[in-house]
Amino acid sequence: MKRLPLHRRPFWAKRILEIGPGHAPFVGVTHAVDKFPTNNEQRAGDLNLAAGVEFREGDLEAIPFGPYEANEPGTVNQSNSKFDYLYVSHVLEHVKHPEKAISEVNRVTERGYIATPSPLREQLSCPYPFVGEADFHRFFCWRSRDSKVIHVLEKSADRLGEFCGCRYGLMAERLFKFQRIDGLELESLMPTLSKETRVYFATPLNVVIHSSFVDACADGACAYRSVKYVTFWTSPFTYWVSSRLGRLRAILKKPI
Ligand SMILES: [Zn+2]
């Protein structure tokens, strides 16, 4: 079972929906939706739900819970109220239409938490070269300073290995070369915050679709800002207290 950090946990929420709980749902969930109730291909174990959780098969682009617009065809109106909180952990990067997914999020909840791999992690760890349909993750997802906006960029052969020219992009490119070309296993050395995009939001949430990492950075929405957690946690202080980060620091100091 997963939990948010104490100061982020929605203790006040009564109706809590999770999309894609898989084998590791969040604590306190009252309703759940999963696209693959019996197929474990995209997760590490069987679907695992606490007793009493109301479950429906469905996905983020068509959430099978209300409230719906009146008379919308093909829908079953179950409730006129929104959920108090929504968990969407490592699902958004799988969808075909992120705008549709975010409009569904806005329809069903007031607040929530979305997590995806960070673009830095995708660059370091996803199948490479790009393998198209064989890759379950279709989008890079990140946040900017505005927590009401999620930025996305479709994965493609051209985007894998593309970096912007800002200081974050240059550091991400450096890590990419260490991992992909020199074959150094960096991911296990990096702090979680650098590897995950985490958005705590109140609706309405917006989505911005970009066409390249360079353009996104030029528009003020650099995708590689999470690299700052790598450099921060390998500062001289942590160098002394952690052999894991000390090793990463030694790698970062290596000339290209
Ligand atoms: Zn940038």
Residues whose N, C-alpha, C, O or C-beta is under 5 A from the ligand:
A	BS01	ZN	C164 C166 Y168 G169 C217 C222 A223
